[in-house]
């Protein structure tokens, strides 16, 4: 099918479509909030080990090491937890002299928040195009439109989805960054992990 009219429409209505996507994010706010709280609660069950980054002398690798330091405190905010606590996972940096990047919980949830944002954004874009043309678009045609519109990058950069690249952006969008961890953990269901 010739999708040029759809591609032309998307490319010439970026701001309008981005605004519609933002409306869809607003409508999904409670769903996003519940999903984020559930995800953070899952990270806290059992209460995870707290890690501290220690720098040790190594002439070839200045990454440091993670050292166990008790358990995560539930008397901190979600924002503090995400930005300051290490999950214990690491990824290669492929940088000379710095082999590892240690992941915070913010890094960990960012993969999921980006997926969540992509789902909302792509669904909204598709719905907007279908509503404008009063026609259903097949999955293959939507993929073609997506590819022809450079993955909808311009819309992405102009809507809420962009903020979800970083997990804290999603948390701030739904307004839970100042909630205490102890307020989201179910009472009686908390246990401590083993070290």
C-alpha positions as CSV (number, residue, x, y, z in Angstrom):
1,X,0.0,0.0,0.0
2,X,1.2,3.5,-0.7
3,X,1.6,5.2,2.7
4,X,3.0,8.5,1.4
5,X,-0.1,10.4,2.4
6,X,0.2,9.2,6.0
7,X,3.9,9.9,6.0
8,X,3.3,13.4,4.6
9,X,0.6,14.0,7.2
10,X,2.8,12.9,10.1
11,X,5.8,14.9,9.0
12,X,3.7,18.1,8.5
13,X,1.8,17.8,11.8
14,X,4.6,16.9,14.3
15,X,3.5,19.5,16.9
16,X,-0.2,18.5,16.7
17,X,0.6,14.8,17.0
18,X,3.0,15.4,19.9
19,X,0.3,17.4,21.7
20,X,-2.1,14.5,21.2
21,X,0.5,12.1,22.5
22,X,0.9,14.3,25.6
23,X,-2.8,14.2,26.2
24,X,-2.6,10.4,26.1
25,X,0.2,10.5,28.7
26,X,-2.0,12.6,30.9
27,X,-4.9,10.2,30.5
28,X,-2.6,7.3,31.4
29,X,-1.0,9.0,34.4
30,X,-2.7,6.9,37.0
31,X,-1.9,3.7,35.1
32,X,1.7,4.7,34.8
33,X,1.8,5.7,38.5
34,X,0.4,2.3,39.6
35,X,2.8,0.5,37.3
36,X,5.9,2.4,38.6
37,X,4.9,1.9,42.3
38,X,4.4,-1.9,41.6
39,X,7.8,-2.1,39.9
40,X,9.6,-0.2,42.7
41,X,7.8,-2.4,45.3
42,X,9.0,-5.5,43.5
43,X,12.6,-4.2,43.6
44,X,12.2,-3.8,47.4
45,X,10.9,-7.4,48.0
46,X,12.9,-8.7,49.6
47,X,14.7,-5.6,50.9
48,X,17.8,-5.5,48.8
49,X,21.4,-5.3,49.9
50,X,22.8,-1.8,50.0
51,X,25.9,-1.2,48.0
52,X,28.5,1.4,48.4
53,X,31.0,2.3,45.6
54,X,34.6,2.1,46.8
55,X,37.5,3.2,44.7
56,X,40.5,0.9,45.0
57,X,43.9,1.4,43.4
58,X,44.1,-0.4,40.1
59,X,46.3,1.2,37.5
60,X,44.3,-0.3,34.6
61,X,40.7,0.1,35.8
62,X,39.3,3.1,37.8
63,X,35.8,1.8,38.0
64,X,36.0,0.9,41.7
65,X,34.0,-1.9,43.2
66,X,30.7,-2.3,44.9
67,X,30.8,-3.3,48.6
68,X,27.9,-4.6,50.5
69,X,26.7,-2.2,53.3
70,X,23.7,-3.7,55.1
71,X,20.3,-3.2,53.5
72,X,18.5,-0.4,51.7
73,X,16.8,2.0,54.1
74,X,13.0,2.4,53.6
75,X,13.2,5.8,55.2
76,X,14.2,7.5,52.0
77,X,12.2,8.8,49.1
78,X,11.7,7.1,45.8
79,X,13.8,9.8,44.2
80,X,16.7,9.2,46.6
81,X,16.4,5.5,46.2
82,X,16.5,5.6,42.4
83,X,19.4,8.1,42.1
84,X,21.6,7.0,45.0
85,X,21.3,3.3,45.5
86,X,23.1,0.8,43.4
87,X,21.3,-2.4,42.3
88,X,24.4,-4.5,42.3
89,X,24.4,-4.9,38.5
90,X,27.0,-3.5,36.2
91,X,27.6,-3.1,32.5
92,X,30.7,-2.7,30.5
93,X,31.7,0.9,29.5
94,X,34.1,0.0,26.7
95,X,36.2,2.9,27.9
96,X,39.9,2.7,28.4
97,X,40.7,2.8,32.2
98,X,37.0,2.4,33.2
99,X,35.7,-1.1,32.7
100,X,32.4,-1.0,34.5
101,X,29.5,1.2,35.1
102,X,27.5,0.3,38.2
103,X,23.8,0.6,37.7
104,X,21.5,2.5,40.0
105,X,17.9,1.6,40.4
106,X,17.1,4.5,38.2
107,X,19.2,2.9,35.4
108,X,17.3,-0.4,36.0
109,X,13.8,1.1,35.7
110,X,14.8,3.3,32.8
111,X,14.7,0.3,30.4
112,X,11.0,-0.3,31.4
113,X,10.0,3.4,31.4
114,X,11.3,3.8,27.9
115,X,9.3,0.7,26.8
116,X,6.2,2.0,28.5
117,X,6.6,5.5,26.9
118,X,7.1,3.9,23.5
119,X,4.0,1.8,23.8
120,X,1.9,4.9,24.8
121,X,3.5,7.1,22.1
122,X,3.2,4.6,19.2
123,X,-0.4,3.7,20.1
124,X,-1.3,7.4,20.3
125,X,0.3,8.2,17.0
126,X,-1.4,5.3,15.3
127,X,-4.8,6.3,16.8
128,X,-4.3,9.9,15.7
129,X,-3.5,8.9,12.1
130,X,-6.4,6.5,12.0
131,X,-8.8,9.1,13.4
132,X,-7.6,11.8,11.0
133,X,-8.1,9.6,7.9
134,X,-11.0,7.6,9.4
135,X,-9.3,4.4,8.3
136,X,-7.7,1.5,10.2
137,X,-4.0,1.0,9.5
138,X,-2.5,-2.5,9.3
139,X,0.5,-3.4,11.5
140,X,2.7,-3.6,8.3
141,X,1.6,-0.2,7.1
142,X,2.1,1.4,10.5
143,X,5.7,-0.1,10.6
144,X,6.3,1.3,7.1
145,X,5.0,4.8,8.3
146,X,7.2,4.5,11.4
147,X,10.3,3.7,9.4
148,X,9.5,6.4,6.8
149,X,9.1,9.0,9.5
150,X,12.5,8.3,11.0
151,X,11.1,6.3,13.9
152,X,8.9,9.3,14.9
153,X,12.0,10.9,16.4
154,X,10.6,14.4,16.0
155,X,7.4,13.6,17.8
156,X,9.4,11.7,20.5
157,X,11.6,14.7,21.2
158,X,8.6,17.0,21.5
159,X,6.4,14.9,23.8
160,X,6.4,13.4,27.3
161,X,7.9,10.1,26.0
162,X,11.3,11.9,25.8
163,X,11.2,12.4,29.6
164,X,10.8,8.6,30.1
165,X,14.2,7.9,28.7
166,X,15.3,8.4,32.3
167,X,13.3,6.6,34.9
168,X,13.3,9.7,37.2
169,X,11.5,11.6,34.4
170,X,8.6,9.1,34.6
171,X,8.6,9.2,38.4
172,X,8.5,13.0,38.4
173,X,5.7,13.0,35.7
174,X,3.4,11.0,38.0
175,X,4.5,12.9,41.1
176,X,5.9,10.1,43.3
177,X,9.5,11.1,43.7
178,X,9.0,12.4,47.2
179,X,7.0,9.3,48.5
180,X,8.9,7.3,51.1
181,X,9.8,3.8,50.3
182,X,8.2,2.5,53.5
183,X,4.8,4.0,52.3
184,X,4.8,1.8,49.2
185,X,6.0,-1.4,50.7
186,X,3.1,-3.6,51.9
187,X,3.2,-4.1,55.6
188,X,3.9,-7.7,56.7
189,X,5.3,-8.6,53.3
190,X,8.8,-7.2,53.7
191,X,11.6,-9.6,54.2
192,X,15.4,-9.1,54.0
193,X,17.6,-10.7,51.4
194,X,20.6,-12.7,52.2
195,X,24.1,-11.5,51.9
